[in-house]
Structure formats: C-alpha cells, structure tokens
C-alpha cells in the first residue's frame, strides 16, 4: 500500500486523470442505471396458463391443474409450486431456486407443459408458458380508455389490438391483458321452437358453422399466350382468394342445415346471426362509468420511473394514432409517485449527512482546504460505487441508497483519519510531501482492518437466503463498493491533494493568524475543556465498574419495558403510497350484473367517507375473464371485485388512515352485511415483499375432505379477522 501512496505523490496528474475518469464514467452510469423502489428479484418463476372455456373450477382442478402440476413439477431446481383454478382457467406457478437460470427454467417448463397436452381433456387449448416476476405483480400504472360515444366492444378492441401494442413498444413496459369491455364476436341467437319444429339441435347449427365457414387454400391460376416458336408472349399468375369465409354477418343465415329434397333448412330459419359480443364476465368501472383499462407492468430489471415517464410522453402520440376517434387515454394509479418520493427522501438524507459530516470536519479541524479534500472524496466514492452496482446488475433503489447512506460515515472517516494524521505531522514541522506520505501510510493498515471488520459484519446480510438476499445483498454490496472506493481514494487522491494544497505550519501558531484562525483557537480551547470533562467522567466510571454496569442495564430494562409494548414491529416500514385497494366479495354465485350494482353502492359509500378534495379516482374491476387476464387478478368469479382508490396528491390523511376508517364504517353499515371486505395499503413494496401476494400471512389447509377443509379455513379466517 505504501507503494501506491508513493506513486500517487509522484504522479499527481495521473491521480487527477483517475478522479476525472471516475467522475465521467460515474456520471454516465448514473443516467444509465435503472431506478426503482426495490432491487431486482433474481429467483426465477414461471407460470403456466391453461384454458378450457366453460369448465367449472372443480373440473379444472381435477382434470387440468393437477395433471399440469405433476408434469411441470419435474423441472430441475424447483423450490415450490402454487396453483389456482377458476371457471375455464388454470394457473400453475413454479418457483425456482435462486441459482437457477431463468431461461433454462422457462424452457424446461415449456417442454413439460407441451408434453402434458395428450393427457388433458379433449378440447383443452395449448398451455401458455410465461415468466413470472413475483415483485412486479402490482401494476405500476393503468392506462384507462375513456369515451363518451364508443361502446364497450369498441373500447375493448381498440385497447387489445392497438393501445396494448403501442404500450408494449415502450422499453421495459409489459401490457399483457385488457380489463373490462365486451369481447366482440358473431353470435347466433337460436329459436328453440323453430329448431324443434324442424327436428334440429344446437349441435346441428354448430356443425354447419364449422363446415361452411372455413378457409380453403384455393392456390393460384396461370394464364398466358404462347407464340409460334413456343415462347410465352404474355402471361399472368393470379393468386386466388378463398370465398368460403363470410365477410358479411347477414349472409351467414344462408348456411344450409339440411339439404333433404322438399325440406331444406337454413341457419336463418332457426337462428339470427348478429355482430355482438360474448357474455360479459368482466366489468371495469372508472369513476362510476363502464370503461376499459390496461394494467402496465415493468419487465424484470427495468426502471419504474423510466417506463412511466416514457409512456406519459407518448400518450398524446398514441391517442392520435387510434382508429376510433373520441377515445381518450389517461394514465391513472401512477405508482411512480411513491417511488420518486421514497428515493428523493433517501437522497435528501444522504446529502444532509454529507453536509453535516463536512461541517464537523470544518468545526473540529478548522482547515478549509482539508474540508474541501474530504468533501470531494464523497461524490467520487459514490460515483465509483454506482459504476460497480451497474456492472454487477444492481439498480438504484431503496436498499442500495440506504447502503450508500450508511457508507457516508465510513467514507468520510477514511478521509478524516488520513487528513488528521497529515495535520499532526504538519504541526510537527514536516513538509507537505512528508506529512502526506506519513499521514496516509501510518493509518493504511488500521483503516484496512476496520474496513474488513465492516465487511465481516455485512457478510451475513449478503449471504442470507431467499427474501433476505433479495433485500439486503444489494445494500451490503453498495456499502462495500463505496468503502472500497473511499479506501483507494484515501491512499491516492487524499495524499496527492494534501501535498499540493496544504502548507507547513507549527501547531499552536498557524491557527492564530487571521480572524478565522483566532476564532478556531478559542473554539479549540472549548473543545479541550470538554475533552477534559469527558476524561474525568470516564475516570469516575472506571473507578466504579459494578455500579456503572448496574445503572446501564437498569436503564436498558426500563427503556425496553416502557417502549416495547408501543413500538411497532415491521419487516419493512409502512409507507403512504397515496392509494389503496379494497377487495369486495358478494355471496358465491352472484351474477355479475348484481355485483355491478352492489359495487356502485360501495363506490358511493366510499365517496361519502373520503372528502371530495382528498379523492382523485375510483377504478373498480368486477369479475374475471377466462383468458390471460385471469393470471393478473385476484378475482375468482363474477361475485368478486377489486376497487382501486386513488387519493389526491395533497390530502389531509394517509391511505392507511382512510383504509382504517372505511374498514370500520363498512362493518357498521347494514347494507353490506352480506359482503366481505379486505384492504391492502401496501402497494408495490408489500406486493414485492410478499412475492406477489396481497398479504404477508398465508395459511395452507390440506386434506382430501374438501368440506372439512373449507370449514377449517373459515374458522381460521374468523380468528384472524
């Protein structure tokens, strides 16, 4: 290490170039590194979606989900497996060990899922295998499609075929599904009496649709004229289009159902074809009106802030390219607001800490140039840590910022120790070069030991398994990178600048020159008196060790007894995200139209409880559609609804306060006695910490007797509530 110090003193320009390189590359990396609320979750997970339209949930579980679990559960490195079966849809999620390659896990599960197809009931659609990010189960925002004139079918088509693709073109954005609206389809409305009179069944109509509305590859036709010499004079190759598919819905009524002589029957005789929509199983309400919205998720490792900012900037362009006029696009439930506030708070704390440390240096050393050297090591160390974080695949998030905040003290200490020792040698009459060398070399080994001890303390955090590694490993790496950078700068930049900027002086005389020096001399005398009092107090404590230990432990016991009952215990501090979710469940089997009416009552009730100036938006998602959207919603049927309540930016109470207020109010409201309510105020952080679940506590009830299992689950639920 002494060689590095000598080289730094001999090559001050090289040290300057080294620091400028850190400044340049670190600034570039600062703009390149993703910024998010939490670190990147690197333990892979894969979800398998299988659909069979109309099959009840019990049939899906027995005939599809259980078989799919057995097949995809054979993938190497799997940690655990979860599944969910609803009407017409099966969702199986495989969670893998942290060291498993995500691409390999996805490939294995995909191959095993396809191999299970022959064992599934006939008519089952091929399984869809997708990667699953447990920390990105909460949307970072919703793009709502709003129109005064367009129908729900039109809104759904525009959202699915246009807006969704536009959102997916933004870097880092994922828009997998569309909620709400009606799925456009050509429907045949059968007349039962007319079918019975002709001896026909619905199956006959279905066969006619399959047989007469098909695509036929008609090929091509070649036409031309040959001359007398056998050469082509002219010729054209026509691609023949098939005319076996109907372009006009009205003409579908001409399909023959029966061709018996004298008793022919057509579709129009027993049914009416219409350009309509499937039976609606999912409704979205935006401020009380039936609309459509598209949830936006971020890709693994992408920056939430960058994704939201890009989409906000492209909304007007997206709106101008829509095929249907009069449709407005609006980004609602923006979770980046909370991300920005959290990161800004941590940055503010870090800057405040660095300023206070600089003031301490100035107050206790009284040297402006020394203070400048110590201050300059802070941004250089932080920028070097940012470069290392980006190189190791980490992001700027709450944990890495916390690590950098924790490292501010050791980073400043690293420079202060060197500068204080250099200051001592200058006071003894050494030249600046000699003082800089001795000041850095004499403390190099003790500082290295102190740094290594800090690393040993952080090592258990970095080696924690599961969720601990996800949270605390990036924090430990941020501290380590910053302290390593500070240690290297203390052996290069600090001695080099000390030799160039500091002047020799004799202790006790130099500081009395000028008004600042005289003021510092008086301040130093006050400090010396304080140190003398501290030494006398320490002597008194050392003279009575037993009394000191007894008093110390008694004070600790009193503090624990007093504060322990009132202090909250949370793995992660509660934060006000400005929004909360309210899950509402009507009695099982409730029609979606009835649920829609009940949710209308709930929304009006919420508006009474939350003042108008504090409420910005209410978005309700009712029911579920048996397609990809089933994997991204907690709803299980037409009786379920998820109500998203967005509060105003400047509000009189937090989301937690309003959630508690509404929870207590709905219990007392007799109109809602048959409804079940659950509240979630966690947002992005809680969803990430719970690995995609809305609650931190999940109880698993196993057994073959489903009735008894349901009774046990109900009992546990009543005890928890």
C-alpha positions in Angstrom: 0.0 0.0 0.0 3.0 2.3 0.7 4.0 1.9 -3.0 0.5 3.1 -4.1 0.9 6.2 -1.9 4.4 7.0 -3.2 3.2 6.6 -6.8 0.3 8.9 -6.1 2.6 11.6 -4.7 5.0 11.2 -7.6 2.2 11.4 -10.2 -0.3 14.0 -9.2 -1.5 14.4 -12.8 -2.3 10.7 -13.1 -4.3 10.9 -9.9 -6.2 13.8 -11.3 -7.0 11.9 -14.5 -8.0 8.9 -12.4 -10.5 11.0 -10.5 -11.8 12.7 -13.6 -12.3 9.3 -15.1 -14.4 8.2 -12.1 -16.4 11.5 -12.4 -17.1 11.0 -16.1 -17.9 7.3 -16.1 -19.8 7.5 -12.8 -22.0 10.4 -14.2 -22.7 8.4 -17.3 -23.6 5.3 -15.3 -25.8 7.4 -13.0 -28.0 8.1 -16.0 -27.8 4.5 -17.3 -28.5 2.6 -14.2 -32.2 1.6 -13.6 -34.0 3.4 -10.8 -36.7 1.5 -8.9 -38.2 1.1 -5.5 -36.7 -2.3 -4.7 -33.9 -4.5 -6.1 -34.2 -6.9 -8.9 -35.6 -10.2 -7.9 -33.3 -12.8 -9.4 -35.0 -16.0 -8.3 -36.9 -17.2 -11.4 -40.5 -18.1 -11.5 -42.6 -19.5 -14.4 -46.4 -19.6 -14.8 -48.4 -21.9 -17.0 -51.9 -20.8 -18.1 -54.3 -23.4 -19.5 -57.8 -22.7 -20.7 -61.0 -24.7 -21.3 -64.0 -22.5 -21.8 -66.9 -23.2 -19.6 -65.3 -25.9 -17.4 -66.2 -25.5 -13.7 -63.4 -24.7 -11.2 -63.6 -28.2 -9.7 -63.2 -29.8 -13.1 -60.3 -27.5 -13.9 -58.6 -28.5 -10.7 -59.0 -32.3 -11.1 -58.6 -32.7 -14.9 -56.2 -30.0 -15.8 -54.4 -28.3 -12.9 -53.5 -31.5 -11.0 -52.1 -33.1 -14.2 -50.2 -30.0 -15.2 -48.7 -29.7 -11.7 -47.4 -33.3 -11.9 -45.8 -32.6 -15.3 -44.2 -29.2 -14.8 -43.2 -30.1 -11.3 -40.4 -32.3 -12.8 -38.4 -29.2 -13.8 -34.9 -29.1 -12.2 -34.2 -26.7 -9.4 -37.8 -26.1 -8.5 -38.4 -24.7 -5.0 -42.1 -24.8 -4.6 -45.3 -24.8 -6.7 -48.6 -22.9 -6.4 -51.8 -23.2 -8.5 -55.1 -21.6 -8.9 -58.2 -23.0 -10.6 -61.2 -20.9 -11.6 -64.0 -21.3 -14.2 -62.3 -22.0 -17.5 -58.8 -21.2 -16.4 -55.9 -22.9 -14.6 -52.8 -21.0 -13.4 -49.8 -23.0 -12.2 -46.8 -21.2 -10.9 -43.4 -22.8 -10.4 -40.8 -21.0 -8.1 -37.2 -22.0 -8.6 -34.0 -21.8 -6.6 -32.1 -18.5 -6.8 -29.2 -20.0 -8.7 -31.4 -21.5 -11.5 -31.0 -20.0 -14.9 -34.3 -18.1 -15.8 -34.1 -19.1 -19.5 -33.4 -22.7 -18.6 -36.3 -22.8 -16.2 -38.7 -21.3 -18.8 -37.5 -23.8 -21.5 -37.9 -26.8 -19.1 -41.4 -25.8 -18.0 -42.5 -25.1 -21.6 -41.3 -28.5 -22.8 -43.0 -30.3 -19.9 -46.3 -28.4 -20.3 -46.5 -29.3 -24.0 -45.8 -32.9 -23.2 -48.8 -33.0 -20.9 -51.2 -32.0 -23.6 -52.1 -35.6 -24.7 -53.2 -36.2 -21.1 -55.5 -33.3 -20.9 -59.3 -33.4 -21.7 -60.0 -33.1 -25.5 -60.7 -29.5 -26.5 -58.2 -28.0 -24.0 -56.3 -25.1 -25.5 -52.5 -25.5 -25.7 -50.9 -24.1 -22.5 -49.3 -20.7 -22.4 -46.0 -20.6 -20.6 -44.8 -17.1 -19.4 -42.1 -15.8 -17.0 -43.4 -14.5 -13.7 -41.9 -11.8 -11.6 -43.2 -12.0 -8.0 -42.0 -8.5 -7.2 -43.9 -7.0 -10.2 -47.4 -8.4 -9.5 -48.7 -4.9 -8.7 -49.2 -2.7 -11.8 -47.0 0.5 -11.9 -49.9 2.3 -13.6 -53.2 1.9 -15.5 -54.0 3.3 -18.9 -57.7 4.0 -18.9 -59.7 4.2 -22.2 -62.4 6.8 -21.8 -65.1 7.7 -24.4 -68.5 9.3 -24.3 -69.6 7.6 -27.6 -67.7 4.4 -28.1 -69.3 1.1 -27.0 -67.6 -1.3 -24.6 -66.9 -3.7 -27.5 -65.2 -0.9 -29.4 -63.1 0.1 -26.4 -62.0 -3.5 -25.9 -61.0 -3.9 -29.5 -59.1 -0.6 -29.5 -57.4 -1.5 -26.2 -56.5 -5.0 -27.2 -55.4 -4.6 -30.8 -54.0 -1.0 -30.8 -53.2 0.6 -27.4 -51.8 -2.6 -25.9 -49.3 -3.0 -28.8 -48.4 0.7 -28.5 -47.6 0.3 -24.8 -45.5 -2.8 -25.4 -43.4 -0.9 -27.8 -42.1 1.3 -25.0 -38.8 -0.1 -23.5 -39.3 -2.1 -20.3 -43.2 -1.9 -20.4 -45.4 -5.0 -20.3 -49.1 -4.8 -21.1 -50.3 -8.4 -21.1 -54.1 -8.0 -20.8 -57.1 -5.7 -21.2 -59.7 -5.5 -18.4 -63.3 -4.6 -18.9 -65.3 -4.1 -22.1 -67.0 -6.7 -24.2 -65.2 -9.2 -26.4 -66.6 -8.8 -29.9 -67.9 -11.9 -31.6 -70.5 -13.1 -34.1 -73.3 -14.7 -32.1 -76.2 -16.9 -33.3 -79.3 -16.5 -31.3 -81.3 -19.7 -31.7 -85.1 -20.0 -31.7 -85.9 -23.2 -29.7 -89.4 -23.6 -31.1 -88.3 -23.3 -34.7 -85.5 -25.8 -34.1 -87.9 -28.3 -32.5 -90.3 -28.0 -35.4 -87.6 -28.9 -37.8 -86.1 -31.6 -35.7 -82.8 -29.8 -35.3 -80.5 -29.4 -32.3 -77.9 -26.7 -31.4 -75.2 -29.2 -32.3 -76.5 -29.2 -35.9 -76.1 -25.5 -36.1 -72.6 -25.7 -34.7 -71.6 -28.3 -37.3 -73.0 -26.1 -40.1 -70.8 -23.2 -38.8 -67.7 -25.4 -38.8 -68.4 -26.9 -42.2 -69.4 -23.8 -44.2 -67.4 -21.0 -42.7 -63.9 -22.3 -43.4 -60.7 -21.1 -45.1 -59.8 -23.1 -48.2 -56.4 -22.7 -49.8 -57.5 -22.2 -53.4 -54.0 -21.8 -54.9 -53.3 -19.8 -58.0 -54.2 -19.8 -61.7 -51.8 -19.1 -64.6 -53.0 -17.5 -67.8 -51.0 -16.6 -70.9 -50.4 -17.0 -74.7 -47.5 -18.8 -76.4 -46.1 -17.8 -79.8 -45.4 -20.0 -82.8 -41.9 -20.6 -81.5 -43.2 -21.9 -78.2 -42.1 -18.8 -76.2 -44.5 -17.0 -73.9 -45.8 -13.8 -75.4 -47.8 -12.8 -72.3 -48.8 -14.4 -69.0 -50.2 -13.6 -65.6 -50.2 -15.6 -62.3 -53.3 -14.9 -60.3 -53.4 -15.7 -56.5 -57.0 -17.0 -56.0 -58.6 -15.9 -52.8 -61.0 -18.2 -50.9 -64.7 -17.4 -50.9 -65.5 -19.9 -48.2 -65.5 -17.5 -45.3 -68.3 -15.0 -44.8 -67.4 -11.3 -44.8 -70.9 -10.1 -44.0 -72.7 -11.3 -40.9 -76.1 -11.2 -42.6 -75.1 -13.7 -45.2 -74.3 -16.3 -42.6 -78.0 -17.0 -42.4 -77.8 -18.7 -45.8 -75.7 -21.6 -44.5 -77.6 -24.9 -45.1 -78.5 -27.0 -42.1 -80.4 -29.8 -44.0 -80.5 -30.5 -47.8 -83.3 -33.1 -47.9 -85.4 -32.7 -51.0 -88.5 -30.7 -50.2 -87.4 -30.0 -46.6 -84.3 -27.8 -46.8 -83.4 -25.7 -43.8 -81.0 -22.8 -43.4 -79.5 -21.1 -40.4 -81.8 -18.0 -40.9 -84.8 -20.3 -40.5 -83.9 -21.2 -36.9 -81.3 -18.5 -35.8 -80.4 -14.8 -36.1 -76.7 -14.0 -36.6 -75.6 -10.7 -35.1 -72.3 -8.8 -34.8 -72.4 -8.8 -31.0 -70.1 -9.8 -28.1 -69.6 -12.8 -25.8 -71.4 -13.0 -22.5 -69.7 -10.4 -20.3 -67.8 -11.8 -17.3 -65.6 -8.8 -16.5 -66.6 -5.2 -16.0 -64.4 -2.2 -15.3 -65.8 1.0 -13.8 -63.8 4.2 -13.9 -65.5 6.8 -11.7 -68.8 5.0 -12.0 -68.8 4.6 -15.8 -68.1 1.3 -17.6 -64.8 1.7 -19.3 -61.7 -0.3 -20.2 -58.2 -0.2 -18.7 -54.8 -1.8 -19.4 -52.5 -2.5 -16.5 -48.8 -1.7 -17.1 -46.2 -3.9 -15.5 -42.4 -3.5 -15.8 -40.0 -6.0 -17.2 -37.6 -7.7 -14.9 -34.8 -5.2 -14.1 -36.5 -2.3 -15.9 -36.8 1.1 -14.2 -40.3 2.0 -13.0 -39.6 5.7 -13.4 -38.3 5.4 -16.9 -41.2 3.2 -18.0 -43.8 5.6 -16.6 -42.1 8.7 -18.0 -41.8 7.2 -21.5 -45.5 6.2 -21.5 -46.6 9.6 -20.3 -44.6 11.3 -23.0 -46.1 9.0 -25.7 -49.8 9.2 -24.6 -50.7 12.0 -27.0 -49.0 10.3 -29.9 -50.7 7.1 -29.1 -54.1 8.9 -28.9 -53.6 10.5 -32.3 -53.0 7.0 -33.9 -56.2 5.4 -32.7 -58.6 4.1 -35.4 -61.7 5.2 -33.4 -62.0 9.0 -32.7 -63.3 10.3 -29.4 -61.3 7.9 -27.2 -59.2 9.5 -24.5 -56.2 7.8 -22.9 -55.3 8.6 -19.3 -52.6 7.2 -17.1 -54.1 6.6 -13.6 -53.0 4.9 -10.4 -49.4 6.0 -11.1 -47.2 4.1 -8.6 -44.0 6.1 -9.7 -45.1 9.0 -7.5 -44.4 6.9 -4.4 -41.1 5.6 -5.9 -40.0 9.2 -6.6 -40.9 10.3 -3.1 -39.1 7.4 -1.4 -35.9 7.9 -3.5 -36.0 11.7 -3.0 -36.2 11.2 0.7 -33.2 8.9 0.8 -31.2 11.2 -1.4 -32.1 14.1 0.8 -30.9 12.2 3.9 -27.7 11.2 2.2 -26.9 14.8 1.1 -27.8 16.1 4.6 -25.5 13.5 6.1 -22.6 14.5 3.9 -23.2 18.2 4.7 -23.2 17.5 8.4 -20.0 15.5 8.1 -18.3 18.3 6.2 -19.4 20.8 8.9 -17.9 18.5 11.6 -14.6 18.4 9.7 -14.6 22.2 9.4 -15.5 22.8 13.0 -13.0 20.3 14.6 -10.1 20.7 12.2 -10.5 24.4 11.3 -9.0 23.9 7.9 -11.0 24.8 4.8 -8.7 23.1 2.4 -8.8 19.8 4.4 -12.6 20.1 4.4 -12.6 20.5 0.6 -10.4 17.4 0.2 -12.7 15.3 2.4 -15.9 16.6 0.7 -14.5 15.8 -2.7 -13.9 12.2 -1.8 -17.7 11.7 -1.1 -19.1 12.2 -4.6 -16.1 10.3 -6.1 -16.7 7.3 -3.8 -20.4 7.3 -4.5 -19.9 7.5 -8.3 -17.4 4.7 -8.2 -20.0 2.6 -6.2 -22.6 3.4 -8.8 -20.3 2.1 -11.6 -19.8 -1.1 -9.6 -23.5 -1.5 -8.9 -24.3 -1.2 -12.6 -21.6 -3.6 -13.6 -22.9 -6.2 -11.2 -26.5 -5.9 -12.4 -27.9 -3.9 -9.5 -30.1 -0.8 -9.5 -30.6 2.4 -7.7 -33.3 1.5 -5.1 -34.3 1.9 -1.5 -31.8 -0.7 -0.3 -28.8 0.5 -2.3 -29.5 4.1 -1.4 -29.7 3.0 2.2 -26.3 1.3 1.8 -24.8 4.4 0.4 -26.3 6.5 3.2 -24.8 4.1 5.7 -21.4 4.3 4.0 -21.2 8.1 4.2 -19.8 7.9 7.7 -17.1 5.4 6.9 -16.3 7.2 3.7 -15.7 10.5 5.4 -13.9 8.8 8.3 -11.5 7.2 5.8 -10.5 10.7 4.6 -10.6 12.3 8.0 -8.2 9.8 9.5 -5.7 10.4 6.8 -6.1 14.2 6.9 -6.0 14.4 10.7 -2.7 12.4 10.8 -1.4 14.6 8.0 -2.4 17.7 10.0 -0.5 16.3 13.0 2.7 15.8 11.0 2.4 19.3 9.5 2.2 20.7 13.1 5.4 18.9 14.0 7.2 20.7 11.2 7.2 18.1 8.4 7.0 19.2 4.8 3.6 18.8 3.0 5.0 15.8 0.9 6.4 14.1 4.0 3.3 14.8 6.0 1.1 13.5 3.2 3.1 10.3 2.9 3.3 9.6 6.7 -0.3 10.6 7.3 -1.6 8.1 4.7 0.8 5.3 5.2 0.6 5.1 9.0 -3.1 4.7 9.1 -3.4 2.5 6.0 -3.2 -0.9 7.9 -5.5 0.1 10.8 -8.0 1.5 8.3 -7.8 -1.7 6.2 -8.5 -3.8 9.3 -11.5 -1.5 10.2 -12.9 -1.8 6.6 -12.5 -5.6 6.7 -14.3 -5.8 10.0 -17.2 -3.8 8.5 -17.3 -6.3 5.6 -17.4 -9.2 8.1 -20.4 -7.5 9.8 -22.1 -7.2 6.4 -21.3 -10.7 5.2 -24.3 -12.4 6.9 -26.6 -9.9 5.2 -25.1 -10.7 1.8 -25.3 -14.4 2.4 -28.9 -14.5 3.6 -31.1 -16.9 1.6 -34.5 -16.1 0.0 -36.1 -12.7 0.6 -33.2 -11.6 2.8 -30.7 -11.9 -0.1 -33.2 -10.1 -2.3 -33.3 -7.1 0.0 -30.0 -6.9 1.9 -27.4 -8.2 -0.5 -27.7 -5.1 -2.7 -27.4 -2.9 0.4 -24.3 -4.8 1.6 -22.8 -4.5 -1.9 -23.4 -0.7 -2.0 -21.7 -0.3 1.3 -18.8 -2.5 0.3 -18.3 -0.7 -3.1 -18.4 2.7 -1.5 -16.0 1.8 1.3 -13.5 0.2 -1.1 -13.6 3.3 -3.3 -13.1 5.6 -0.3 -10.2 3.5 0.9 -8.4 3.7 -2.5 -9.1 7.4 -2.8 -7.6 7.9 0.7 -4.4 6.3 -0.5 -4.3 8.2 -3.8 -6.4 11.3 -4.0 -6.1 12.5 -0.4 -2.3 12.4 0.0 -1.8 13.8 -3.5 -4.1 16.8 -2.8 -2.7 17.2 0.7 0.9 17.5 -0.7 -0.3 20.1 -3.3 -2.8 22.2 -1.3 -1.7 22.1 2.4 1.0 24.3 3.8 3.5 23.6 6.6 2.8 25.1 10.0 3.7 24.8 13.6 0.9 23.7 15.9 -0.3 26.5 18.1 0.8 29.4 15.9 -0.6 29.0 12.4 -4.2 28.8 13.6 -4.0 32.1 15.4 -3.3 34.1 12.2 -6.3 35.9 10.9 -9.8 36.2 12.4 -10.8 32.7 11.3 -7.7 31.3 13.0 -8.2 33.2 16.2 -11.9 32.1 16.3 -10.9 28.5 15.8 -8.3 28.8 18.5 -10.9 29.9 21.0 -13.2 27.1 19.8 -10.4 24.6 20.2 -10.0 25.6 23.8 -13.7 25.0 24.4 -13.2 21.5 22.9 -10.2 20.8 25.1 -12.2 21.7 28.2 -15.0 19.4 27.0 -12.4 16.6 26.5 -11.1 17.2 30.0 -14.6 16.8 31.5 -15.1 13.7 29.4 -11.8 12.2 30.7 -12.7 13.0 34.3 -16.2 11.4 33.9 -14.6 8.4 32.3 -12.1 8.0 35.2 -15.1 8.1 37.6 -16.9 5.4 35.7 -13.9 3.2 35.5 -13.4 3.6 39.3 -16.9 2.1 39.9 -17.4 -0.6 37.3 -20.1 -2.6 39.1 -22.3 0.5 39.7 -21.8 1.5 36.1 -22.9 -1.9 34.8 -25.9 -2.0 37.1 -27.1 1.5 36.1 -26.6 0.8 32.4 -28.6 -2.5 32.5 -31.3 -0.9 34.6 -31.7 2.0 32.2 -31.9 -0.5 29.3 -34.5 -2.6 31.1 -36.6 0.4 31.9 -36.5 1.6 28.3 -37.5 -1.9 27.0 -40.4 -2.2 29.4 -41.6 1.3 28.5 -41.2 1.3 24.7 -41.6 -2.4 23.7 -45.5 -2.5 24.1 -46.0 0.6 22.0 -43.3 0.3 19.3 -44.4 -1.3 16.0 -42.6 -4.3 14.6 -42.5 -4.5 10.8 -40.1 -6.1 8.4 -40.3 -3.0 6.2 -41.7 0.4 7.4 -45.2 1.3 6.4 -45.4 3.9 3.7 -48.2 6.1 2.4 -48.4 5.3 -1.3 -51.4 7.6 -1.9 -53.7 4.7 -2.9 -55.2 1.5 -1.5 -57.1 -1.5 -2.8 -60.4 -2.8 -1.4 -61.4 -6.4 -2.3 -65.1 -7.0 -2.2 -66.8 -10.4 -2.4 -70.5 -11.0 -2.8 -72.1 -14.4 -2.0 -70.8 -17.1 -4.3 -72.8 -17.5 -7.5 -73.9 -13.8 -7.6 -74.5 -12.6 -11.2 -72.0 -10.0 -12.5 -74.9 -7.6 -13.1 -75.9 -7.8 -9.5 -72.3 -7.5 -8.3 -72.0 -4.4 -10.5 -75.0 -2.8 -8.7 -73.5 -3.6 -5.3 -70.2 -2.1 -6.2 -72.0 1.0 -7.3 -73.3 1.2 -3.8 -69.9 0.6 -2.3 -68.3 3.4 -4.5 -71.0 5.9 -3.4 -70.3 4.9 0.2 -66.6 5.5 -0.3 -67.2 8.9 -1.7 -69.2 9.8 1.4 -66.3 8.7 3.7 -63.5 10.3 1.7 -63.8 14.1 1.2 -64.0 15.2 -2.4 -60.8 17.2 -2.1 -58.9 14.1 -1.0 -60.3 11.7 -3.6 -58.9 11.6 -7.1 -60.2 8.5 -8.8 -62.0 5.1 -8.1 -61.4 2.2 -10.5 -63.3 -1.0 -9.9 -62.6 -4.3 -11.6 -65.5 -6.8 -11.4 -65.4 -10.5 -12.3 -62.8 -12.3 -14.4 -62.5 -13.5 -17.9 -61.0 -17.0 -18.6 -58.0 -15.7 -20.6 -54.6 -14.3 -19.8 -56.1 -11.7 -17.5 -57.0 -14.5 -15.0 -53.3 -14.7 -14.1 -53.1 -11.0 -13.2 -56.2 -10.5 -11.0 -57.2 -11.8 -7.5 -60.8 -12.1 -8.7 -62.1 -15.7 -9.0 -65.6 -15.2 -10.4 -68.5 -12.8 -11.1 -69.0 -12.3 -7.4 -65.6 -10.7 -6.8 -64.5 -7.1 -7.3 -61.3 -5.2 -6.7 -61.8 -1.5 -6.0 -58.7 0.7 -6.5 -59.0 4.0 -4.7 -56.5 6.8 -5.7 -56.2 9.7 -3.3 -55.2 13.2 -4.2 -51.6 14.3 -4.0 -52.3 16.8 -1.3 -54.6 15.1 1.1 -55.5 15.6 4.7 -54.9 11.9 5.8 -52.8 8.9 4.7 -54.0 5.9 2.7 -53.7 3.8 5.9 -55.9 6.2 7.8 -58.7 6.2 5.2 -58.5 2.4 4.8 -59.0 2.0 8.6 -61.8 4.5 8.5 -63.6 2.7 5.7 -63.0 -0.7 7.2 -64.7 0.4 10.4 -67.5 2.1 8.5 -68.5 -0.9 6.3 -68.7 -3.1 9.4 -71.4 -0.9 10.8 -73.3 -0.5 7.5 -76.3 -3.0 7.4 -76.5 -2.8 3.6 -73.1 -4.6 3.3 -73.8 -7.3 5.8 -73.6 -10.0 3.0 -70.4 -8.6 1.6 -66.8 -9.5 2.6 -64.2 -6.8 2.5 -60.4 -6.9 2.6 -58.0 -3.9 2.4 -54.5 -3.6 1.0 -52.4 -0.4 1.6 -49.0 -1.9 0.7 -48.8 -1.2 -3.0 -45.6 -2.0 -4.8 -43.5 -2.7 -1.7 -45.8 -5.1 0.1 -46.6 -6.9 -3.1 -42.9 -7.4 -3.8 -42.1 -8.5 -0.2 -45.0 -11.0 -0.2 -43.8 -12.4 -3.6 -46.9 -11.3 -5.5 -49.4 -11.9 -2.7 -51.5 -9.2 -1.2 -50.9 -10.3 2.4 -47.8 -11.3 4.4 -49.6 -14.2 6.1 -50.9 -17.1 4.1 -52.4 -20.3 5.6 -52.4 -23.5 3.7 -55.1 -26.1 4.6 -54.5 -29.6 3.1 -56.7 -32.7 3.1 -59.0 -34.8 1.0 -62.2 -33.8 2.6 -63.0 -30.5 0.9 -66.0 -29.7 3.1 -64.0 -30.1 6.3 -61.0 -28.1 4.7 -63.4 -25.3 3.9 -64.8 -25.3 7.4 -61.3 -25.1 8.9 -60.3 -22.3 6.5 -63.5 -20.4 7.5 -62.6 -20.9 11.2 -59.0 -19.6 10.7 -60.3 -16.6 8.8 -62.7 -15.7 11.6 -60.0 -16.0 14.2 -57.6 -13.7 12.1 -60.2 -11.1 11.4 
